[in-house]
């Protein structure tokens, strides 16, 4: 049976470089992994008043997280922290209290940015949140991609051999990490 991996892209932008990176990583994943890209674009802002009866988009995403055996976070950095869409889905799927759907699922974090340090600060903040949510997170290799135009196309094809090898090594480590928990 395939291991289902929820892929959480922290950007909702149509032409997101992190969505391109996520597609590239999925292409490099093994055939016995099933990748499910979560759509965060229609999630309302978290509101605890809806814990017991969440809106339909929230119920959909929570079902996807619940069905996953592993997690792959691919995130941009907004103002030296997590993007709003990512924090929002983390909050929705960890509530109500005592029903944290993220807990115990192995995860890895990647991110791309046109900036030289990539998404290092956002990833550090995400690691803090995931630690609190009881998500065992792969420590190495860290995946900060300095994204340049044409590095990854819309279909997820990587045009640079060195980058492709680095992404493959990351996915190989993620696969081994996830296997430790299944």
Secondary structure by P-SEA (a helix, b strand, c coil): cbbbbbbbccccccccaaaaaaaaaaaaccccbbbbbbbccccccccccccccccaaaaaaaaaaaaccbbbbbbbbccccccaaaaaaaaaaaccccccccccccbbbbbcccccccaaaaaaaaaaaaaaaccccccccbbbbbccccccccccccccaaaaaaaaaaaaaaaaaaaaac
